Amino acid sequence: MDIREDDLTGDAIAALLREHVEEMNAITPKESVHALDLDALRSPDITFWSVWDGDALVGCGALRALDPTHGEIKSMRTATAHRGRGVASEILEHITREAERRGYERLSLETGAFPAFAPARALYERYGFDYCGPFASYAHDPNTVFMTRALQGEARAL
């Protein structure tokens, strides 16, 4: 798999993100949907990557800088036809390495509390994320789960 920083201009990534937002809106109450659309992902505090297997777009993920020591995972998505192939693990490992390279001390995320999100929560647990309360501008929401993990930033590891 090839992970590339993405400028969010391609048709394939636009379609995958549209599918992502549509699914989040279909399974989560509107007030609890935190998925970002294409325009929101173009924010200067977000770095976005797409995952490719040859010519096939198989997934994506993003890292938002919350402050100089804290990052947030956004828009983790595996294309439906490629689920179960380790795409999510690949992009999560990539995002984590980048967060550590930037010297972040903490990496956090929000995901859904519904059964449809159980595979995502299990993935994050396998990678050392623990449940926590709301962070950044999030508020308590019974439909949302917050997770975080401490990092060994590159600058501190030397």
MODELLER restraints for C-alpha pairs under 7 A, 6 or more apart:
rsr = mdl.restraints
at = mdl.atoms
rsr.add(forms.Gaussian(group=physical.xy_distance, feature=features.Distance(at['CA:1:A'], at['CA:51:A']), mean=6.57, stdev=0.5))
rsr.add(forms.Gaussian(group=physical.xy_distance, feature=features.Distance(at['CA:1:A'], at['CA:52:A']), mean=5.62, stdev=0.5))
rsr.add(forms.Gaussian(group=physical.xy_distance, feature=features.Distance(at['CA:1:A'], at['CA:53:A']), mean=4.93, stdev=0.5))
rsr.add(forms.Gaussian(group=physical.xy_distance, feature=features.Distance(at['CA:2:A'], at['CA:51:A']), mean=5.65, stdev=0.5))
rsr.add(forms.Gaussian(group=physical.xy_distance, feature=features.Distance(at['CA:2:A'], at['CA:52:A']), mean=5.06, stdev=0.5))
rsr.add(forms.Gaussian(group=physical.xy_distance, feature=features.Distance(at['CA:2:A'], at['CA:53:A']), mean=6.36, stdev=0.5))
rsr.add(forms.Gaussian(group=physical.xy_distance, feature=features.Distance(at['CA:3:A'], at['CA:49:A']), mean=6.40, stdev=0.5))
rsr.add(forms.Gaussian(group=physical.xy_distance, feature=features.Distance(at['CA:3:A'], at['CA:50:A']), mean=5.78, stdev=0.5))
rsr.add(forms.Gaussian(group=physical.xy_distance, feature=features.Distance(at['CA:3:A'], at['CA:51:A']), mean=4.49, stdev=0.5))
rsr.add(forms.Gaussian(group=physical.xy_distance, feature=features.Distance(at['CA:3:A'], at['CA:52:A']), mean=6.34, stdev=0.5))
rsr.add(forms.Gaussian(group=physical.xy_distance, feature=features.Distance(at['CA:4:A'], at['CA:49:A']), mean=5.31, stdev=0.5))
rsr.add(forms.Gaussian(group=physical.xy_distance, feature=features.Distance(at['CA:4:A'], at['CA:50:A']), mean=5.48, stdev=0.5))
rsr.add(forms.Gaussian(group=physical.xy_distance, feature=features.Distance(at['CA:4:A'], at['CA:51:A']), mean=6.45, stdev=0.5))
rsr.add(forms.Gaussian(group=physical.xy_distance, feature=features.Distance(at['CA:5:A'], at['CA:48:A']), mean=5.82, stdev=0.5))
rsr.add(forms.Gaussian(group=physical.xy_distance, feature=features.Distance(at['CA:5:A'], at['CA:49:A']), mean=4.29, stdev=0.5))
rsr.add(forms.Gaussian(group=physical.xy_distance, feature=features.Distance(at['CA:5:A'], at['CA:50:A']), mean=6.46, stdev=0.5))
rsr.add(forms.Gaussian(group=physical.xy_distance, feature=features.Distance(at['CA:6:A'], at['CA:48:A']), mean=5.67, stdev=0.5))
rsr.add(forms.Gaussian(group=physical.xy_distance, feature=features.Distance(at['CA:6:A'], at['CA:49:A']), mean=5.04, stdev=0.5))
rsr.add(forms.Gaussian(group=physical.xy_distance, feature=features.Distance(at['CA:6:A'], at['CA:50:A']), mean=5.90, stdev=0.5))
rsr.add(forms.Gaussian(group=physical.xy_distance, feature=features.Distance(at['CA:8:A'], at['CA:38:A']), mean=7.00, stdev=0.5))
rsr.add(forms.Gaussian(group=physical.xy_distance, feature=features.Distance(at['CA:12:A'], at['CA:57:A']), mean=6.83, stdev=0.5))
rsr.add(forms.Gaussian(group=physical.xy_distance, feature=features.Distance(at['CA:14:A'], at['CA:38:A']), mean=6.76, stdev=0.5))
rsr.add(forms.Gaussian(group=physical.xy_distance, feature=features.Distance(at['CA:16:A'], at['CA:79:A']), mean=6.88, stdev=0.5))
rsr.add(forms.Gaussian(group=physical.xy_distance, feature=features.Distance(at['CA:17:A'], at['CA:37:A']), mean=6.71, stdev=0.5))
rsr.add(forms.Gaussian(group=physical.xy_distance, feature=features.Distance(at['CA:17:A'], at['CA:38:A']), mean=6.77, stdev=0.5))
rsr.add(forms.Gaussian(group=physical.xy_distance, feature=features.Distance(at['CA:20:A'], at['CA:77:A']), mean=6.95, stdev=0.5))
rsr.add(forms.Gaussian(group=physical.xy_distance, feature=features.Distance(at['CA:21:A'], at['CA:35:A']), mean=5.96, stdev=0.5))
rsr.add(forms.Gaussian(group=physical.xy_distance, feature=features.Distance(at['CA:21:A'], at['CA:37:A']), mean=6.64, stdev=0.5))
rsr.add(forms.Gaussian(group=physical.xy_distance, feature=features.Distance(at['CA:24:A'], at['CA:33:A']), mean=6.41, stdev=0.5))
rsr.add(forms.Gaussian(group=physical.xy_distance, feature=features.Distance(at['CA:24:A'], at['CA:35:A']), mean=6.96, stdev=0.5))
rsr.add(forms.Gaussian(group=physical.xy_distance, feature=features.Distance(at['CA:25:A'], at['CA:33:A']), mean=6.47, stdev=0.5))
rsr.add(forms.Gaussian(group=physical.xy_distance, feature=features.Distance(at['CA:32:A'], at['CA:143:A']), mean=6.28, stdev=0.5))
rsr.add(forms.Gaussian(group=physical.xy_distance, feature=features.Distance(at['CA:32:A'], at['CA:144:A']), mean=6.74, stdev=0.5))
rsr.add(forms.Gaussian(group=physical.xy_distance, feature=features.Distance(at['CA:35:A'], at['CA:75:A']), mean=6.48, stdev=0.5))
rsr.add(forms.Gaussian(group=physical.xy_distance, feature=features.Distance(at['CA:36:A'], at['CA:75:A']), mean=6.87, stdev=0.5))
rsr.add(forms.Gaussian(group=physical.xy_distance, feature=features.Distance(at['CA:45:A'], at['CA:64:A']), mean=5.55, stdev=0.5))
rsr.add(forms.Gaussian(group=physical.xy_distance, feature=features.Distance(at['CA:45:A'], at['CA:65:A']), mean=5.39, stdev=0.5))
rsr.add(forms.Gaussian(group=physical.xy_distance, feature=features.Distance(at['CA:46:A'], at['CA:62:A']), mean=6.54, stdev=0.5))
rsr.add(forms.Gaussian(group=physical.xy_distance, feature=features.Distance(at['CA:46:A'], at['CA:63:A']), mean=5.54, stdev=0.5))
rsr.add(forms.Gaussian(group=physical.xy_distance, feature=features.Distance(at['CA:46:A'], at['CA:64:A']), mean=4.30, stdev=0.5))
rsr.add(forms.Gaussian(group=physical.xy_distance, feature=features.Distance(at['CA:46:A'], at['CA:65:A']), mean=6.46, stdev=0.5))
rsr.add(forms.Gaussian(group=physical.xy_distance, feature=features.Distance(at['CA:47:A'], at['CA:62:A']), mean=5.51, stdev=0.5))
rsr.add(forms.Gaussian(group=physical.xy_distance, feature=features.Distance(at['CA:47:A'], at['CA:63:A']), mean=5.30, stdev=0.5))
rsr.add(forms.Gaussian(group=physical.xy_distance, feature=features.Distance(at['CA:47:A'], at['CA:64:A']), mean=6.50, stdev=0.5))
rsr.add(forms.Gaussian(group=physical.xy_distance, feature=features.Distance(at['CA:48:A'], at['CA:61:A']), mean=6.02, stdev=0.5))
rsr.add(forms.Gaussian(group=physical.xy_distance, feature=features.Distance(at['CA:48:A'], at['CA:62:A']), mean=4.24, stdev=0.5))
rsr.add(forms.Gaussian(group=physical.xy_distance, feature=features.Distance(at['CA:48:A'], at['CA:63:A']), mean=6.55, stdev=0.5))
rsr.add(forms.Gaussian(group=physical.xy_distance, feature=features.Distance(at['CA:49:A'], at['CA:60:A']), mean=5.60, stdev=0.5))
rsr.add(forms.Gaussian(group=physical.xy_distance, feature=features.Distance(at['CA:49:A'], at['CA:61:A']), mean=5.53, stdev=0.5))
rsr.add(forms.Gaussian(group=physical.xy_distance, feature=features.Distance(at['CA:49:A'], at['CA:62:A']), mean=6.01, stdev=0.5))
rsr.add(forms.Gaussian(group=physical.xy_distance, feature=features.Distance(at['CA:50:A'], at['CA:59:A']), mean=5.90, stdev=0.5))
rsr.add(forms.Gaussian(group=physical.xy_distance, feature=features.Distance(at['CA:50:A'], at['CA:60:A']), mean=4.27, stdev=0.5))
rsr.add(forms.Gaussian(group=physical.xy_distance, feature=features.Distance(at['CA:50:A'], at['CA:61:A']), mean=6.65, stdev=0.5))
rsr.add(forms.Gaussian(group=physical.xy_distance, feature=features.Distance(at['CA:51:A'], at['CA:57:A']), mean=5.97, stdev=0.5))
rsr.add(forms.Gaussian(group=physical.xy_distance, feature=features.Distance(at['CA:51:A'], at['CA:58:A']), mean=5.56, stdev=0.5))
rsr.add(forms.Gaussian(group=physical.xy_distance, feature=features.Distance(at['CA:51:A'], at['CA:59:A']), mean=4.91, stdev=0.5))
rsr.add(forms.Gaussian(group=physical.xy_distance, feature=features.Distance(at['CA:51:A'], at['CA:60:A']), mean=5.54, stdev=0.5))
rsr.add(forms.Gaussian(group=physical.xy_distance, feature=features.Distance(at['CA:52:A'], at['CA:58:A']), mean=5.46, stdev=0.5))
rsr.add(forms.Gaussian(group=physical.xy_distance, feature=features.Distance(at['CA:58:A'], at['CA:78:A']), mean=5.86, stdev=0.5))
rsr.add(forms.Gaussian(group=physical.xy_distance, feature=features.Distance(at['CA:58:A'], at['CA:79:A']), mean=5.07, stdev=0.5))
rsr.add(forms.Gaussian(group=physical.xy_distance, feature=features.Distance(at['CA:58:A'], at['CA:82:A']), mean=5.96, stdev=0.5))
rsr.add(forms.Gaussian(group=physical.xy_distance, feature=features.Distance(at['CA:58:A'], at['CA:87:A']), mean=6.97, stdev=0.5))
rsr.add(forms.Gaussian(group=physical.xy_distance, feature=features.Distance(at['CA:59:A'], at['CA:77:A']), mean=5.32, stdev=0.5))
rsr.add(forms.Gaussian(group=physical.xy_distance, feature=features.Distance(at['CA:59:A'], at['CA:78:A']), mean=4.13, stdev=0.5))
rsr.add(forms.Gaussian(group=physical.xy_distance, feature=features.Distance(at['CA:59:A'], at['CA:79:A']), mean=5.40, stdev=0.5))
rsr.add(forms.Gaussian(group=physical.xy_distance, feature=features.Distance(at['CA:59:A'], at['CA:87:A']), mean=6.43, stdev=0.5))
rsr.add(forms.Gaussian(group=physical.xy_distance, feature=features.Distance(at['CA:60:A'], at['CA:75:A']), mean=6.89, stdev=0.5))
rsr.add(forms.Gaussian(group=physical.xy_distance, feature=features.Distance(at['CA:60:A'], at['CA:76:A']), mean=5.66, stdev=0.5))
rsr.add(forms.Gaussian(group=physical.xy_distance, feature=features.Distance(at['CA:60:A'], at['CA:77:A']), mean=5.34, stdev=0.5))
rsr.add(forms.Gaussian(group=physical.xy_distance, feature=features.Distance(at['CA:60:A'], at['CA:78:A']), mean=6.62, stdev=0.5))
rsr.add(forms.Gaussian(group=physical.xy_distance, feature=features.Distance(at['CA:60:A'], at['CA:91:A']), mean=6.88, stdev=0.5))
rsr.add(forms.Gaussian(group=physical.xy_distance, feature=features.Distance(at['CA:61:A'], at['CA:74:A']), mean=6.12, stdev=0.5))
rsr.add(forms.Gaussian(group=physical.xy_distance, feature=features.Distance(at['CA:61:A'], at['CA:75:A']), mean=4.99, stdev=0.5))
rsr.add(forms.Gaussian(group=physical.xy_distance, feature=features.Distance(at['CA:61:A'], at['CA:76:A']), mean=4.21, stdev=0.5))
rsr.add(forms.Gaussian(group=physical.xy_distance, feature=features.Distance(at['CA:61:A'], at['CA:77:A']), mean=6.43, stdev=0.5))
rsr.add(forms.Gaussian(group=physical.xy_distance, feature=features.Distance(at['CA:61:A'], at['CA:91:A']), mean=6.32, stdev=0.5))
rsr.add(forms.Gaussian(group=physical.xy_distance, feature=features.Distance(at['CA:62:A'], at['CA:73:A']), mean=5.79, stdev=0.5))
rsr.add(forms.Gaussian(group=physical.xy_distance, feature=features.Distance(at['CA:62:A'], at['CA:74:A']), mean=4.88, stdev=0.5))
rsr.add(forms.Gaussian(group=physical.xy_distance, feature=features.Distance(at['CA:62:A'], at['CA:75:A']), mean=5.82, stdev=0.5))
rsr.add(forms.Gaussian(group=physical.xy_distance, feature=features.Distance(at['CA:62:A'], at['CA:76:A']), mean=6.87, stdev=0.5))
rsr.add(forms.Gaussian(group=physical.xy_distance, feature=features.Distance(at['CA:63:A'], at['CA:71:A']), mean=6.44, stdev=0.5))
rsr.add(forms.Gaussian(group=physical.xy_distance, feature=features.Distance(at['CA:63:A'], at['CA:72:A']), mean=5.63, stdev=0.5))
rsr.add(forms.Gaussian(group=physical.xy_distance, feature=features.Distance(at['CA:63:A'], at['CA:73:A']), mean=4.87, stdev=0.5))
rsr.add(forms.Gaussian(group=physical.xy_distance, feature=features.Distance(at['CA:63:A'], at['CA:74:A']), mean=5.96, stdev=0.5))
rsr.add(forms.Gaussian(group=physical.xy_distance, feature=features.Distance(at['CA:63:A'], at['CA:95:A']), mean=6.51, stdev=0.5))
rsr.add(forms.Gaussian(group=physical.xy_distance, feature=features.Distance(at['CA:64:A'], at['CA:71:A']), mean=5.53, stdev=0.5))
rsr.add(forms.Gaussian(group=physical.xy_distance, feature=features.Distance(at['CA:64:A'], at['CA:72:A']), mean=4.99, stdev=0.5))
rsr.add(forms.Gaussian(group=physical.xy_distance, feature=features.Distance(at['CA:64:A'], at['CA:73:A']), mean=6.40, stdev=0.5))
rsr.add(forms.Gaussian(group=physical.xy_distance, feature=features.Distance(at['CA:64:A'], at['CA:74:A']), mean=6.90, stdev=0.5))
rsr.add(forms.Gaussian(group=physical.xy_distance, feature=features.Distance(at['CA:65:A'], at['CA:71:A']), mean=4.69, stdev=0.5))
rsr.add(forms.Gaussian(group=physical.xy_distance, feature=features.Distance(at['CA:65:A'], at['CA:72:A']), mean=6.51, stdev=0.5))
rsr.add(forms.Gaussian(group=physical.xy_distance, feature=features.Distance(at['CA:66:A'], at['CA:72:A']), mean=6.66, stdev=0.5))
rsr.add(forms.Gaussian(group=physical.xy_distance, feature=features.Distance(at['CA:68:A'], at['CA:104:A']), mean=6.68, stdev=0.5))
rsr.add(forms.Gaussian(group=physical.xy_distance, feature=features.Distance(at['CA:69:A'], at['CA:103:A']), mean=6.62, stdev=0.5))
rsr.add(forms.Gaussian(group=physical.xy_distance, feature=features.Distance(at['CA:69:A'], at['CA:104:A']), mean=4.13, stdev=0.5))
rsr.add(forms.Gaussian(group=physical.xy_distance, feature=features.Distance(at['CA:69:A'], at['CA:105:A']), mean=5.12, stdev=0.5))
rsr.add(forms.Gaussian(group=physical.xy_distance, feature=features.Distance(at['CA:69:A'], at['CA:106:A']), mean=6.49, stdev=0.5))
rsr.add(forms.Gaussian(group=physical.xy_distance, feature=features.Distance(at['CA:70:A'], at['CA:104:A']), mean=5.28, stdev=0.5))
rsr.add(forms.Gaussian(group=physical.xy_distance, feature=features.Distance(at['CA:70:A'], at['CA:105:A']), mean=6.04, stdev=0.5))
rsr.add(forms.Gaussian(group=physical.xy_distance, feature=features.Distance(at['CA:70:A'], at['CA:106:A']), mean=4.86, stdev=0.5))
rsr.add(forms.Gaussian(group=physical.xy_distance, feature=features.Distance(at['CA:70:A'], at['CA:107:A']), mean=5.82, stdev=0.5))
rsr.add(forms.Gaussian(group=physical.xy_distance, feature=features.Distance(at['CA:71:A'], at['CA:99:A']), mean=6.71, stdev=0.5))
rsr.add(forms.Gaussian(group=physical.xy_distance, feature=features.Distance(at['CA:71:A'], at['CA:104:A']), mean=6.64, stdev=0.5))
rsr.add(forms.Gaussian(group=physical.xy_distance, feature=features.Distance(at['CA:71:A'], at['CA:106:A']), mean=6.41, stdev=0.5))
rsr.add(forms.Gaussian(group=physical.xy_distance, feature=features.Distance(at['CA:71:A'], at['CA:107:A']), mean=4.85, stdev=0.5))
rsr.add(forms.Gaussian(group=physical.xy_distance, feature=features.Distance(at['CA:71:A'], at['CA:108:A']), mean=6.31, stdev=0.5))
rsr.add(forms.Gaussian(group=physical.xy_distance, feature=features.Distance(at['CA:72:A'], at['CA:107:A']), mean=5.60, stdev=0.5))
rsr.add(forms.Gaussian(group=physical.xy_distance, feature=features.Distance(at['CA:72:A'], at['CA:108:A']), mean=4.79, stdev=0.5))
rsr.add(forms.Gaussian(group=physical.xy_distance, feature=features.Distance(at['CA:72:A'], at['CA:109:A']), mean=5.36, stdev=0.5))
rsr.add(forms.Gaussian(group=physical.xy_distance, feature=features.Distance(at['CA:73:A'], at['CA:108:A']), mean=6.31, stdev=0.5))
rsr.add(forms.Gaussian(group=physical.xy_distance, feature=features.Distance(at['CA:73:A'], at['CA:109:A']), mean=5.17, stdev=0.5))
rsr.add(forms.Gaussian(group=physical.xy_distance, feature=features.Distance(at['CA:78:A'], at['CA:87:A']), mean=6.32, stdev=0.5))
rsr.add(forms.Gaussian(group=physical.xy_distance, feature=features.Distance(at['CA:78:A'], at['CA:88:A']), mean=6.24, stdev=0.5))
rsr.add(forms.Gaussian(group=physical.xy_distance, feature=features.Distance(at['CA:100:A'], at['CA:151:A']), mean=6.31, stdev=0.5))
rsr.add(forms.Gaussian(group=physical.xy_distance, feature=features.Distance(at['CA:100:A'], at['CA:152:A']), mean=6.17, stdev=0.5))
rsr.add(forms.Gaussian(group=physical.xy_distance, feature=features.Distance(at['CA:100:A'], at['CA:153:A']), mean=4.09, stdev=0.5))
rsr.add(forms.Gaussian(group=physical.xy_distance, feature=features.Distance(at['CA:100:A'], at['CA:154:A']), mean=5.51, stdev=0.5))
rsr.add(forms.Gaussian(group=physical.xy_distance, feature=features.Distance(at['CA:101:A'], at['CA:153:A']), mean=6.07, stdev=0.5))
rsr.add(forms.Gaussian(group=physical.xy_distance, feature=features.Distance(at['CA:101:A'], at['CA:154:A']), mean=5.07, stdev=0.5))
rsr.add(forms.Gaussian(group=physical.xy_distance, feature=features.Distance(at['CA:102:A'], at['CA:153:A']), mean=6.89, stdev=0.5))
rsr.add(forms.Gaussian(group=physical.xy_distance, feature=features.Distance(at['CA:103:A'], at['CA:153:A']), mean=4.08, stdev=0.5))
rsr.add(forms.Gaussian(group=physical.xy_distance, feature=features.Distance(at['CA:103:A'], at['CA:154:A']), mean=5.51, stdev=0.5))
rsr.add(forms.Gaussian(group=physical.xy_distance, feature=features.Distance(at['CA:103:A'], at['CA:155:A']), mean=5.59, stdev=0.5))
rsr.add(forms.Gaussian(group=physical.xy_distance, feature=features.Distance(at['CA:104:A'], at['CA:151:A']), mean=6.68, stdev=0.5))
rsr.add(forms.Gaussian(group=physical.xy_distance, feature=features.Distance(at['CA:104:A'], at['CA:153:A']), mean=5.51, stdev=0.5))
rsr.add(forms.Gaussian(group=physical.xy_distance, feature=features.Distance(at['CA:105:A'], at['CA:150:A']), mean=5.76, stdev=0.5))
rsr.add(forms.Gaussian(group=physical.xy_distance, feature=features.Distance(at['CA:105:A'], at['CA:151:A']), mean=4.90, stdev=0.5))
rsr.add(forms.Gaussian(group=physical.xy_distance, feature=features.Distance(at['CA:105:A'], at['CA:152:A']), mean=6.44, stdev=0.5))
rsr.add(forms.Gaussian(group=physical.xy_distance, feature=features.Distance(at['CA:105:A'], at['CA:153:A']), mean=5.99, stdev=0.5))
rsr.add(forms.Gaussian(group=physical.xy_distance, feature=features.Distance(at['CA:106:A'], at['CA:148:A']), mean=6.97, stdev=0.5))
rsr.add(forms.Gaussian(group=physical.xy_distance, feature=features.Distance(at['CA:106:A'], at['CA:149:A']), mean=5.78, stdev=0.5))
rsr.add(forms.Gaussian(group=physical.xy_distance, feature=features.Distance(at['CA:106:A'], at['CA:150:A']), mean=4.52, stdev=0.5))
rsr.add(forms.Gaussian(group=physical.xy_distance, feature=features.Distance(at['CA:106:A'], at['CA:151:A']), mean=5.35, stdev=0.5))
rsr.add(forms.Gaussian(group=physical.xy_distance, feature=features.Distance(at['CA:107:A'], at['CA:148:A']), mean=5.66, stdev=0.5))
rsr.add(forms.Gaussian(group=physical.xy_distance, feature=features.Distance(at['CA:107:A'], at['CA:149:A']), mean=5.57, stdev=0.5))
rsr.add(forms.Gaussian(group=physical.xy_distance, feature=features.Distance(at['CA:107:A'], at['CA:150:A']), mean=6.51, stdev=0.5))
rsr.add(forms.Gaussian(group=physical.xy_distance, feature=features.Distance(at['CA:107:A'], at['CA:151:A']), mean=6.97, stdev=0.5))
rsr.add(forms.Gaussian(group=physical.xy_distance, feature=features.Distance(at['CA:108:A'], at['CA:147:A']), mean=5.62, stdev=0.5))
rsr.add(forms.Gaussian(group=physical.xy_distance, feature=features.Distance(at['CA:108:A'], at['CA:148:A']), mean=4.08, stdev=0.5))
rsr.add(forms.Gaussian(group=physical.xy_distance, feature=features.Distance(at['CA:108:A'], at['CA:149:A']), mean=6.47, stdev=0.5))
rsr.add(forms.Gaussian(group=physical.xy_distance, feature=features.Distance(at['CA:109:A'], at['CA:146:A']), mean=5.87, stdev=0.5))
rsr.add(forms.Gaussian(group=physical.xy_distance, feature=features.Distance(at['CA:109:A'], at['CA:147:A']), mean=5.43, stdev=0.5))
rsr.add(forms.Gaussian(group=physical.xy_distance, feature=features.Distance(at['CA:109:A'], at['CA:148:A']), mean=6.38, stdev=0.5))
rsr.add(forms.Gaussian(group=physical.xy_distance, feature=features.Distance(at['CA:110:A'], at['CA:144:A']), mean=6.62, stdev=0.5))
rsr.add(forms.Gaussian(group=physical.xy_distance, feature=features.Distance(at['CA:110:A'], at['CA:145:A']), mean=5.62, stdev=0.5))
rsr.add(forms.Gaussian(group=physical.xy_distance, feature=features.Distance(at['CA:110:A'], at['CA:146:A']), mean=4.50, stdev=0.5))
rsr.add(forms.Gaussian(group=physical.xy_distance, feature=features.Distance(at['CA:110:A'], at['CA:147:A']), mean=6.30, stdev=0.5))
rsr.add(forms.Gaussian(group=physical.xy_distance, feature=features.Distance(at['CA:111:A'], at['CA:144:A']), mean=5.78, stdev=0.5))
rsr.add(forms.Gaussian(group=physical.xy_distance, feature=features.Distance(at['CA:111:A'], at['CA:145:A']), mean=5.27, stdev=0.5))
rsr.add(forms.Gaussian(group=physical.xy_distance, feature=features.Distance(at['CA:111:A'], at['CA:146:A']), mean=6.50, stdev=0.5))
rsr.add(forms.Gaussian(group=physical.xy_distance, feature=features.Distance(at['CA:112:A'], at['CA:143:A']), mean=5.95, stdev=0.5))
rsr.add(forms.Gaussian(group=physical.xy_distance, feature=features.Distance(at['CA:112:A'], at['CA:144:A']), mean=4.61, stdev=0.5))
rsr.add(forms.Gaussian(group=physical.xy_distance, feature=features.Distance(at['CA:112:A'], at['CA:145:A']), mean=5.60, stdev=0.5))
rsr.add(forms.Gaussian(group=physical.xy_distance, feature=features.Distance(at['CA:113:A'], at['CA:143:A']), mean=5.01, stdev=0.5))
rsr.add(forms.Gaussian(group=physical.xy_distance, feature=features.Distance(at['CA:113:A'], at['CA:144:A']), mean=5.07, stdev=0.5))
rsr.add(forms.Gaussian(group=physical.xy_distance, feature=features.Distance(at['CA:113:A'], at['CA:145:A']), mean=5.44, stdev=0.5))
rsr.add(forms.Gaussian(group=physical.xy_distance, feature=features.Distance(at['CA:114:A'], at['CA:143:A']), mean=6.85, stdev=0.5))
rsr.add(forms.Gaussian(group=physical.xy_distance, feature=features.Distance(at['CA:128:A'], at['CA:149:A']), mean=6.31, stdev=0.5))
rsr.add(forms.Gaussian(group=physical.xy_distance, feature=features.Distance(at['CA:129:A'], at['CA:147:A']), mean=5.75, stdev=0.5))
rsr.add(forms.Gaussian(group=physical.xy_distance, feature=features.Distance(at['CA:129:A'], at['CA:148:A']), mean=5.03, stdev=0.5))
rsr.add(forms.Gaussian(group=physical.xy_distance, feature=features.Distance(at['CA:129:A'], at['CA:149:A']), mean=4.75, stdev=0.5))
rsr.add(forms.Gaussian(group=physical.xy_distance, feature=features.Distance(at['CA:130:A'], at['CA:147:A']), mean=5.24, stdev=0.5))
rsr.add(forms.Gaussian(group=physical.xy_distance, feature=features.Distance(at['CA:130:A'], at['CA:148:A']), mean=5.42, stdev=0.5))
rsr.add(forms.Gaussian(group=physical.xy_distance, feature=features.Distance(at['CA:130:A'], at['CA:149:A']), mean=6.19, stdev=0.5))
rsr.add(forms.Gaussian(group=physical.xy_distance, feature=features.Distance(at['CA:131:A'], at['CA:146:A']), mean=5.80, stdev=0.5))
rsr.add(forms.Gaussian(group=physical.xy_distance, feature=features.Distance(at['CA:131:A'], at['CA:147:A']), mean=4.32, stdev=0.5))
rsr.add(forms.Gaussian(group=physical.xy_distance, feature=features.Distance(at['CA:131:A'], at['CA:148:A']), mean=6.46, stdev=0.5))
rsr.add(forms.Gaussian(group=physical.xy_distance, feature=features.Distance(at['CA:132:A'], at['CA:146:A']), mean=5.41, stdev=0.5))
rsr.add(forms.Gaussian(group=physical.xy_distance, feature=features.Distance(at['CA:132:A'], at['CA:147:A']), mean=5.23, stdev=0.5))
rsr.add(forms.Gaussian(group=physical.xy_distance, feature=features.Distance(at['CA:132:A'], at['CA:148:A']), mean=6.47, stdev=0.5))
rsr.add(forms.Gaussian(group=physical.xy_distance, feature=features.Distance(at['CA:133:A'], at['CA:146:A']), mean=5.93, stdev=0.5))
rsr.add(forms.Gaussian(group=physical.xy_distance, feature=features.Distance(at['CA:134:A'], at['CA:140:A']), mean=5.93, stdev=0.5))
rsr.add(forms.Gaussian(group=physical.xy_distance, feature=features.Distance(at['CA:134:A'], at['CA:146:A']), mean=6.01, stdev=0.5))
